[in-house]
Amino acid sequence: MKNVIVLISIFILFSCTRVAEKQGVPAKSANSTDAKIEKAFISFRIGVPLWISETRCNELFDLFDKYKGVTNEITFFTSETHPPLPLEVIKERTVILKERMVQARKRGYKTGINILATIGHHNENLENSLKGDYTPMTNIEGAICNGSFCPNDKQMQEYIRNIYQLTAQANPDYIWIDDDIRFGHMPIGLGCFCDNCLNIFGKETGIKYTRESLKKAFNEGLSEEKLKIREAWLQHNRNTISHLFELIEKTVHDINPTMPLGFMTGDRFFEGYDFDNWAKVLSGPNHVSVMWRPGGGYYEDSNTNSLVGKSHDIGRQISVLPQEVVSIQSEIENFPYQRLKKAANSVVLEACSHIAAGCTGAAFNVLSMYSEPLDEYEPLVAKLQEARPFFDLLAKSLGRSPIIGIQTFWNKSSYITGNLQSGNWINSGNPLVGHDIYNIGLPICYSNQCASVTILGKDNVLGLSKEEIRKLLSGGVYMDAEALQQLNDMGFGELTGFEVEGSENKDRIEKFTDHPLNGGFVGRERDNRQSFWNSPAYTLRKTDQQAQTLTSLIDYSGKEVFPCTTGIFENKLGGRICVAGYYPWTFMENLSKSSQMKAVFRWLSEDSLPGYIASFQKINLWIREPQNGKTALAFTNSSFDPAKDVVLMLKTDQKTIRIYDMNCKETVIRSSGQDGPYQKFIIPEVGSWQMRLAINE
């Protein structure tokens, strides 16, 4: 560990109305960042088989009563399958739900209804689902999903009005809208490109399209024209969802003007990621409280890296929400709810991780989807009750304060650049590079406004204006060689310091040069075996004499084949650039590379990083912007090994921090020294897959 601290020291020499009253959340202005949250917003989502029987529902209530405090809210699903239900079924179920909610309130719980299918998710149980003259969700090839319907269809809108009227009339404390309000549905993929949607788009753009001509416009022609039509389609999607929410908001608030509405999301790039505007629409003209449930895919714990990956997805979603959205309950879903698929400890840590990434609570969808006794789930409920004080402490300490650190670049329109040069735009997929770089103790953030350093991948800049690009390049930027090539092609070569000379497709190893940022690791090698994990090794040529080399390329005989594959440059705008040509996003988890990356990102940020983990451990770190002289942060030991002597470097003048473990046990730790603007705090041990909360004031 001492070598790591020595490395950093060398580097310093080189780089001179109604939001759950029980939670105690007061009303606040739209610009407020210090909403007082006294405890986490915790709910359980209950499937139809567990509530439709009065006997089974009472058993559920008894279980929650036995583990008092495990939840504040009980939310009832309208359906156990995913297409919309016939109206008469919704009518029957809301009558029963009205009584179930009365009983829940008598037991001391807030309670509401989760409409599982507004427009529908996918094909399932079609014989018992909504039928009629409704336009099915349609993809650009003309294929349809019979379990999901176009929200622009007038008949469908009337159906939606009816189901929300019935739901509001059942007198819930709140209504949740599920995440079927999107345009990705099995088995067709992305929609909706029905004839009606094309007609609406034609009116929006002044150009009449068929599916065939629209697909051609998306994928052929000049890049500028493709970007323009793609952005217009994203705006069309934003408008479609906004109009649907206008309908839902008016329907519900005509019946109960103060009823909170909640919406569940995922990474909604194709939909235009318009969460801030949709939240305002759902709030309505009377500014009623809105709740949010950000989510993603992590249903069982065999792939542990997916846990923090979901936290990053969730953090991104939260970053665009208005500050007045205070109840943010992460989706915790264990579908198909088989208890051995996800350990109780994993469920607890998942909730903690998502709160660290910006949530203020959790919505647990973890119980049985059958009408059966809950015996096998009782240990999970008991574990969640045991963890509840830590959930509350996290939510109270972190609140809604912004997360600051290093951002992987994205914006609401990131999806428009996918497959821009060739290929099918609709199938281009997630526009972000991977998150592995955040597993080594670097602090992640999710917004441009809060970033000390920005990470750029291929295509990220293609949708930006020249002014936006210059602004990015005047700060700290870490990029891959493909992004470098794109920037240079766009005329920004004088600000990057390098150009791509070529690429090597096999048998190349990265070797550390004699540079201060490499510290004590000069001559170390990083071999990522291109024959196994195919990725070009790019060779870089300096275009400015001030550019500096961090790593070269050698072959398997040890002979240098090119002098530069990774380098740094400070441009005339004061921006600091690092270009990485050899596996820029993966395989950072050895001592030499992870240490180099920490030094590089400190240099890129000009010591504006709020903190980082200097020791050699697999740790994910979230640091909040200081509020009223107090800095709060959370970190997870994302390893099956205990992390001993974790070295937290925190940018602060304060000499002590308070550390809380997951049992809320407090330990006061004094600084062990200073490195530039950073105090060094050593946390003796963090157990495997455990989180710690740290507060510095």
Secondary structure, DSSP 8 states (H G I E B T S, - for coil): -HHHHHHHHHHHHH----S-GGGT-----TT-------S-EEEEEE-HHHHSSHHHHHHHHHHHHHTTTS-SEEEEES-SSSS---HHHHHHHHHHHHHHHHHHHHTT-EEEEEES-SS--SSSSGGGS--SS--EEEBTTS-EEEEEE-TT-HHHHHHHHHHHHHHHHT--S-EEE-TTSSSEETTTEEB---HHHHHHHHHHHS----HHHHHHHHHSS-HHHHHHHHHHHHHHHHHHHHHHHHHHHHHHHHH-TT--EEEEE---TTTT--HHHHHHHHHTTTT--EEEEE-----STTSTHHHHHHHHHHHHHHHTS-TT---BEEEEE-TTT-GGGS-HHHHHHHHHHHHHTT-SEEEEE-S-SSSS--GGGHHHHHHHHHHHHHHHHHHHHHTT--EEEEEE---TTGGGGTT-SSS-GGG----S--SGGGGEEEEEE--GGGEEEEEE-TTTTTTS-HHHHHHHHTSEEEEEHHHHHHHHHTT-HHHH-EEEEEEE-SS-EEEE-S-GGGGGGTT-EE---TTTS---EEEEEESSTT-EEEEEEE-TTS-EEEEEEEEEEE-TTS-EEEEE-S-SSS---SHHHHHHHHHHHHHHHTS---EEE-SSS-EEEEEE--BTTBEEEEEEE-SSS-EEEEEEEEE-S-SEEEEE-TT--EEEEE---EETTEEEEEEEEE-TT-EEEEEE-
